[in-house]
Structures are given as C-alpha cells and as structure tokens.
Amino acid sequence: MPTDAFHRRPGSARALATLAAVLVAVSACGSSGAVSPPTGSAPSKATSSAPETSTPSTPTVAASASPLPALSLLWEKGAPSTARADTYWPAIDPLTGNVWVASSFDNQYWIFGADGKFLEAWGSPGKGPGQFKLTTNDPKPDAVGAIAFAPDGSFYVIDNGNYRVEKFDKNRQFVTMWGSFGTGDGQFANPKGIATDGKTVYVADDPRFDIQAFDTTGRFLRSFPFPFVLFSRAPTGHLFVADETGVLELDGIGKQTRHLDLDFTALGGYPAQTAVDKAGDIFVELQTDAPVGLVELDSRGRILHDWSVGGETMALAPDGKAVYVASYGWDFIRKYALP
C-alpha cells in the first residue's frame, strides 16, 4: 500500500472537524451542457434544502474481531497505460459480470472479466459528449472517475474534471449529461462518489459536503448534508458511509436511521469506502493495510472479521465471495476471495 494513501482521504480534516455525520435529501437540475472553469475553490454553497430531522439509534458497541488468515489474493491485474495509472472505484456490470475500474490519468476505464482477463480499455479524453476528464482540477490533480451501473446495464459516470455526470445505455452509447461548476442545485464542485438503483442517481461532492439526488434524466430532486464522499448503496436502498467514529446509515431520502459506533482509528486506519452484501453485513475499507485494512461488520455493527487488505475504493462480487480493491498509487486492481 502506498505510504501517501492518506492524501486521498474521502473527507477532509476540515469536514471531520466541522460537520456532523448526517445525510438528508438531494437536488439537481438537468442541464445538457457542462462548464469547466479555471482551477480554484468552489463558491460558497447555497443551501438548497433544509436538513431533515434525524433520530440516531442507540450506539452499538462492537465486539472483538474473529481471528482469520489473510485474505487470498485471486489476482492482481493492470492494463497498458499511456499515463500515470491510478485506479479508482471498481464497479461490476450486472449484465456481463465484467469489472470496470477507472484508470484516471488515462481518462478511460479498464474492463476485466471476473477471472482477471483484461478485455479492453474504454473511453477517451475531452469535453464533448461521451468524453471524460477523470482527474480533479486541483494544482495537484487527484485520480477520480466514479461509475455506477443500473440493473438494466445502463451506467452513470462522474466526469469530475468537466463538472458533470454522463449517462450511457447498456451498449455504451451516450444518452445525456448534466451539471456545471458551482454550488447551486445540479452543479458540482468536486464530485467523487455515485450510486444508483436505476431510478435515482446519488452524487456525493467533496467541497460542497452534500449528496444530490437526480432522476435518470438528470432532473434535480433534492440534496442533503453529507461530509464524506465515498459511500455505498445497500440492497435495501439505504446509503452507508463510514468515518472514524463508525458507520452511518440513511434511507433513500437522506434521513439518518442509525449510527453504529466504532473507532476505526483504533484499528489502525482511516475508513474509506463501504459496501453492504445481501445478508446486510457491512464491509469498510481502510486506507492502510497495517494492522487492519478491511473490516466486516454484521448488521448490528459488531465486528465479525478484519483483514490486512487496505485500499481506497472497492466493490463486492455479486455472489459475496470476493472483493475488488483499487487505490491511489496503484496501476492495477486486486481481487481477493472472501471466506
């Protein structure tokens, strides 16, 4: 694991110090164009909707983890690259089972079979429809490029450098795009996380400290405060996010349903992305692999297992038997078997 992994923490120290871990409703405006302004800070955020009142559940005290051997590495694969190849945000095509991951500085996606066979690279740089800039516009650009598949195989890409979301059909044909730089409804400052159930598209934005919700055409629905950008959508439709205090669960409109107390820093790492399997178990990736890099919790927040497998972003295999991990500084993606 690269020693500078904490450069890519999902929430800034400012967010951790100043914002409560609360999610509420989202907003968006279906614009067919995108504006790429000069680099710099986003303007002050205009509040688009008032936070909903949340009722946290009783904190859960986590039990000790069960000792297990290290996860078995099934494969580690990269692809030909013409640039610095940082990988970001694995996602699984529900129709083919193929694994996609952003090769951010190439402005494209690498596509692998579940067996690790490299199939192709897809995407091209630019500002036009169907093109990407999968890095931030910071003086020191970060690798980004979150992608989310709908059940019908259509998918949504956060084209971060162009401050927009692009939608493609299951055949990878461009459908529509929306967004521009800013803090109004349907605008983006530094979007890094995305999820969808095929009806609603959720986009998390780092400096805006919120999630915006859109329909599948890009029409803004609502927004809610959200200080961390790496999140997941569970099979139940709820959203999950982790910070150093534990795991936060919200319903589809952003109302907090519970908070599972857990000191992740005591395990030796800072939490990054979460994932939830069909049984309701919660997986939390930590941005270090020493001593713990991946934690599995039950639905009540009790630690079931932990392993020394660190990274930044991840995806669970549909059968729950494997996890795919990508990270800042990696020119590959890893697949580990889950016991």
C-alpha positions as CSV (number, residue, x, y, z in Angstrom):
1,M,0.0,0.0,0.0
2,P,1.5,3.4,-0.9
3,T,2.7,5.5,2.1
4,D,0.9,8.6,0.8
5,A,-2.6,6.9,0.8
6,F,-3.9,9.4,3.3
7,H,-3.5,12.1,0.6
8,R,-6.8,10.6,-0.8
9,R,-8.9,10.6,2.4
10,P,-12.6,10.7,1.4
11,G,-13.3,13.6,3.8
12,S,-11.0,16.4,4.5
13,A,-9.9,17.2,8.0
14,R,-12.0,20.3,7.8
15,A,-15.0,18.2,7.1
16,L,-14.3,15.9,10.0
17,A,-13.8,18.8,12.4
18,T,-16.8,20.9,11.4
19,L,-19.5,18.7,10.1
20,A,-21.8,16.2,11.8
21,A,-22.2,12.8,10.0
22,V,-25.8,13.4,8.9
23,L,-27.4,12.7,5.5
24,V,-30.6,14.3,4.2
25,A,-32.4,15.0,0.9
26,V,-30.8,15.9,-2.6
27,S,-31.2,18.3,-5.6
28,A,-30.3,18.6,-9.3
29,C,-31.1,20.4,-12.5
30,G,-31.0,18.5,-15.8
31,S,-28.6,20.6,-17.8
32,S,-27.3,19.1,-21.1
33,G,-24.0,21.0,-21.0
34,A,-21.1,21.4,-18.7
35,V,-18.8,24.3,-17.8
36,S,-15.2,23.8,-17.0
37,P,-14.0,26.9,-15.1
38,P,-10.4,27.7,-14.1
39,T,-9.0,25.8,-11.1
40,G,-9.8,27.2,-7.7
41,S,-12.1,26.9,-4.8
42,A,-15.8,26.4,-5.2
43,P,-18.0,29.4,-4.4
44,S,-19.8,29.4,-1.0
45,K,-22.6,26.8,-1.0
46,A,-26.1,28.0,-1.2
47,T,-28.4,25.8,0.8
48,S,-30.8,24.0,-1.5
49,S,-32.9,22.3,1.1
50,A,-33.2,22.2,4.9
51,P,-31.8,19.1,6.6
52,E,-34.4,16.6,7.7
53,T,-34.6,15.8,11.4
54,S,-32.8,12.5,12.1
55,T,-33.2,10.2,15.0
56,P,-29.9,8.2,15.6
57,S,-30.4,4.8,17.0
58,T,-28.8,3.6,20.2
59,P,-25.0,3.2,19.6
60,T,-23.8,-0.3,19.1
61,V,-20.7,-1.5,20.9
62,A,-18.5,-3.6,18.6
63,A,-17.2,-6.9,19.7
64,S,-13.7,-8.2,19.1
65,A,-12.9,-9.5,15.6
66,S,-12.7,-13.2,14.9
67,P,-9.1,-14.2,14.0
68,L,-8.8,-15.3,10.4
69,P,-5.9,-15.9,8.0
70,A,-5.1,-13.2,5.5
71,L,-7.4,-12.9,2.5
72,S,-6.4,-14.9,-0.5
73,L,-5.3,-12.8,-3.5
74,L,-7.0,-14.3,-6.5
75,W,-5.4,-11.9,-9.0
76,E,-3.8,-8.5,-9.4
77,K,-4.1,-7.1,-12.9
78,G,-3.3,-3.9,-14.8
79,A,-3.5,-2.8,-18.4
80,P,-1.4,-0.9,-20.9
81,S,-1.3,2.8,-19.9
82,T,-0.1,5.9,-21.6
83,A,-0.1,7.9,-18.4
84,R,0.2,7.6,-14.6
85,A,-2.3,4.9,-13.9
86,D,-4.1,5.4,-10.6
87,T,-7.1,3.1,-10.3
88,Y,-10.4,4.3,-8.7
89,W,-13.9,3.0,-8.0
90,P,-14.4,-0.6,-9.2
91,A,-17.9,-1.4,-10.4
92,I,-19.5,-4.6,-11.8
93,D,-21.6,-4.7,-14.9
94,P,-24.8,-6.5,-13.9
95,L,-25.4,-8.0,-17.3
96,T,-21.9,-9.4,-18.0
97,G,-20.3,-9.7,-14.6
98,N,-17.3,-7.8,-16.0
99,V,-15.3,-5.5,-13.6
100,W,-14.8,-1.9,-14.6
101,V,-12.3,0.4,-12.9
102,A,-11.2,4.0,-13.7
103,S,-7.6,4.5,-15.0
104,S,-8.0,8.1,-14.1
105,F,-5.0,9.7,-15.7
106,D,-5.7,7.9,-18.9
107,N,-9.3,9.2,-18.8
108,Q,-10.7,5.8,-19.5
109,Y,-12.0,2.6,-17.9
110,W,-10.2,-0.8,-17.8
111,I,-12.6,-3.7,-18.2
112,F,-11.7,-7.1,-16.8
113,G,-13.5,-10.5,-16.8
114,A,-14.3,-11.9,-13.3
115,D,-11.3,-14.2,-13.9
116,G,-8.9,-11.2,-14.3
117,K,-8.6,-11.4,-18.0
118,F,-8.1,-7.8,-19.4
119,L,-10.8,-7.3,-22.0
120,E,-10.3,-3.7,-23.2
121,A,-9.9,-0.1,-22.3
122,W,-12.8,2.2,-23.0
123,G,-13.2,6.0,-23.0
124,S,-11.4,9.0,-24.4
125,P,-10.3,12.4,-23.0
126,G,-12.1,15.6,-23.8
127,K,-15.1,17.9,-23.1
128,G,-17.5,16.6,-25.7
129,P,-20.5,14.3,-25.1
130,G,-19.2,10.8,-24.1
131,Q,-15.7,12.1,-23.3
132,F,-14.0,12.3,-19.9
133,K,-11.6,14.1,-17.7
134,L,-11.2,11.7,-14.8
135,T,-9.0,13.8,-12.6
136,T,-9.7,16.8,-10.4
137,N,-8.7,20.3,-11.4
138,D,-6.6,20.9,-8.4
139,P,-3.0,22.1,-8.7
140,K,-2.0,18.5,-7.7
141,P,-4.8,16.5,-9.5
142,D,-6.4,13.6,-7.8
143,A,-7.5,10.4,-9.6
144,V,-11.3,10.1,-9.7
145,G,-13.9,8.6,-12.0
146,A,-16.7,7.0,-10.0
147,I,-19.1,4.9,-12.0
148,A,-22.5,3.3,-11.1
149,F,-24.4,0.7,-13.1
150,A,-28.2,0.4,-13.1
151,P,-29.9,-3.0,-13.1
152,D,-30.6,-2.8,-16.8
153,G,-26.9,-2.3,-17.6
154,S,-27.0,1.4,-18.3
155,F,-24.5,3.4,-16.3
156,Y,-23.5,6.8,-15.0
157,V,-20.0,8.3,-14.9
158,I,-18.8,11.2,-12.8
159,D,-16.8,13.3,-15.3
160,N,-15.2,15.2,-12.5
161,G,-12.9,17.4,-14.5
162,N,-15.8,18.7,-16.5
163,Y,-18.1,19.0,-13.5
164,R,-20.8,16.8,-14.8
165,V,-22.5,13.4,-14.8
166,E,-22.8,11.4,-18.1
167,K,-25.3,8.7,-18.7
168,F,-24.7,5.8,-21.2
169,D,-27.0,2.9,-22.2
170,K,-26.1,-0.8,-21.8
171,N,-24.4,-0.6,-25.2
172,R,-22.2,2.3,-24.0
173,Q,-24.0,4.8,-26.2
174,F,-24.1,8.3,-24.8
175,V,-27.6,9.2,-23.6
176,T,-27.4,12.6,-21.8
177,M,-25.3,14.6,-19.4
178,W,-25.9,17.3,-16.8
179,G,-24.0,19.6,-14.4
180,S,-21.7,22.6,-14.3
181,F,-19.3,24.1,-11.8
182,G,-20.9,25.7,-8.8
183,T,-22.9,25.2,-5.6
184,G,-26.4,25.6,-6.9
185,D,-28.8,22.7,-7.5
186,G,-27.5,20.4,-10.1
187,Q,-24.0,21.9,-10.0
188,F,-20.8,20.3,-8.8
189,A,-17.5,21.4,-7.2
190,N,-15.6,18.2,-6.8
191,P,-17.9,15.2,-7.2
192,K,-16.3,11.9,-6.2
193,G,-19.0,9.3,-5.3
194,I,-22.0,7.9,-7.1
195,A,-24.7,5.3,-6.7
196,T,-28.0,4.4,-8.4
197,D,-30.9,1.9,-8.1
198,G,-31.9,2.6,-11.7
199,K,-34.5,5.2,-10.6
200,T,-32.5,7.7,-8.6
201,V,-28.9,8.8,-9.0
202,Y,-27.0,9.9,-5.9
203,V,-23.8,12.1,-6.3
204,A,-21.5,13.0,-3.4
205,D,-19.5,16.2,-3.6
206,D,-16.4,16.8,-1.5
207,P,-16.2,20.6,-1.0
208,R,-20.0,21.0,-1.2
209,F,-20.3,18.5,1.7
210,D,-23.5,17.1,0.3
211,I,-25.2,14.4,-1.8
212,Q,-27.5,15.5,-4.6
213,A,-30.2,13.2,-5.9
214,F,-31.4,13.2,-9.5
215,D,-33.8,11.2,-11.6
216,T,-32.4,9.2,-14.5
217,T,-32.7,12.2,-16.9
218,G,-30.6,14.5,-14.6
219,R,-33.6,16.3,-13.1
220,F,-32.7,17.6,-9.6
221,L,-34.7,16.1,-6.8
222,R,-33.2,17.1,-3.5
223,S,-29.9,17.5,-1.6
224,F,-28.7,16.8,1.9
225,P,-25.6,17.5,4.0
226,F,-23.0,14.7,3.7
227,P,-19.4,15.3,4.8
228,F,-17.8,12.2,3.2
229,V,-17.7,11.4,-0.5
230,L,-17.1,7.6,-0.6
231,F,-20.4,5.8,0.1
232,S,-22.4,2.9,-1.0
233,R,-26.0,1.9,-1.6
234,A,-27.2,-1.3,0.1
235,P,-29.6,-3.8,-1.5
236,T,-32.3,-2.3,0.8
237,G,-31.8,1.1,-0.9
238,H,-30.2,2.7,2.1
239,L,-27.0,4.6,1.9
240,F,-24.0,3.8,4.1
241,V,-20.9,5.9,4.9
242,A,-18.1,5.4,7.4
243,D,-15.9,7.9,9.3
244,E,-13.5,7.5,12.2
245,T,-16.5,7.4,14.6
246,G,-18.4,4.5,13.0
247,V,-20.9,3.8,10.2
248,L,-23.8,6.0,9.3
249,E,-27.0,4.6,7.6
250,L,-29.5,6.8,5.8
251,D,-32.7,6.0,4.0
252,G,-33.1,6.9,0.3
253,I,-34.2,10.5,1.1
254,G,-31.3,11.1,3.4
255,K,-32.9,10.7,6.8
256,Q,-30.5,9.1,9.3
257,T,-31.8,5.8,10.5
258,R,-28.9,4.8,12.8
259,H,-25.2,5.3,13.7
260,L,-23.1,2.3,14.5
261,D,-20.3,3.4,16.9
262,L,-16.9,2.1,16.1
263,D,-13.4,3.6,16.5
264,F,-11.8,2.7,13.2
265,T,-8.6,4.7,14.0
266,A,-8.1,2.2,16.9
267,L,-7.8,-0.5,14.2
268,G,-5.0,1.4,12.6
269,G,-6.6,3.1,9.6
270,Y,-9.0,5.8,8.3
271,P,-12.2,4.5,6.7
272,A,-12.7,4.9,3.0
273,Q,-15.5,3.2,1.0
274,T,-18.2,0.9,2.4
275,A,-20.1,-1.9,0.8
276,V,-23.1,-3.9,2.0
277,D,-23.9,-7.5,1.0
278,K,-27.3,-9.2,0.5
279,A,-27.2,-10.5,4.1
280,G,-26.8,-7.0,5.4
281,D,-23.1,-7.4,6.5
282,I,-21.2,-4.1,6.1
283,F,-17.6,-4.0,4.7
284,V,-15.4,-1.0,5.4
285,E,-12.2,-0.4,3.5
286,L,-9.4,1.3,5.4
287,Q,-6.7,3.3,3.6
288,T,-3.9,1.3,5.1
289,D,-3.2,-2.4,5.5
290,A,-1.4,-2.3,8.8
291,P,-2.6,-3.7,11.1
292,V,-6.2,-3.8,9.6
293,G,-7.3,-2.8,6.1
294,L,-10.7,-4.4,5.7
295,V,-13.4,-4.8,8.3
296,E,-16.6,-6.8,8.2
297,L,-19.5,-5.9,10.5
298,D,-22.8,-7.6,11.0
299,S,-26.0,-5.6,10.6
300,R,-25.8,-4.5,14.2
301,G,-22.3,-3.1,13.9
302,R,-20.4,-5.8,15.6
303,I,-17.0,-6.7,14.1
304,L,-17.1,-10.2,12.5
305,H,-13.7,-10.2,10.8
306,D,-10.9,-8.0,9.9
307,W,-8.0,-8.4,7.4
308,S,-4.8,-6.7,6.4
309,V,-6.1,-5.6,3.0
310,G,-6.1,-1.9,2.6
311,G,-7.2,0.3,-0.3
312,E,-9.4,3.3,-1.1
313,T,-12.3,2.1,-3.2
314,M,-13.9,-1.3,-3.6
315,A,-16.8,-3.4,-4.9
316,L,-18.2,-6.7,-3.7
317,A,-18.7,-9.5,-6.1
318,P,-22.5,-10.2,-6.7
319,D,-22.2,-13.6,-5.0
320,G,-20.5,-12.1,-2.0
321,K,-17.5,-14.4,-2.4
322,A,-14.9,-11.8,-3.4
323,V,-14.0,-8.1,-3.1
324,Y,-12.3,-5.9,-5.7
325,V,-10.0,-3.2,-4.5
326,A,-8.4,-0.2,-6.2
327,S,-6.3,2.6,-4.7
328,Y,-4.4,5.8,-5.2
329,G,-0.9,5.0,-6.5
330,W,-1.9,1.6,-7.9
331,D,-1.6,0.8,-11.6
332,F,-3.6,-2.4,-11.1
333,I,-6.8,-3.7,-9.4
334,R,-6.9,-6.6,-7.0
335,K,-9.4,-9.3,-6.4
336,Y,-9.5,-11.1,-3.0
337,A,-11.5,-14.2,-2.0
338,L,-13.8,-13.7,1.0
339,P,-14.3,-16.7,3.3
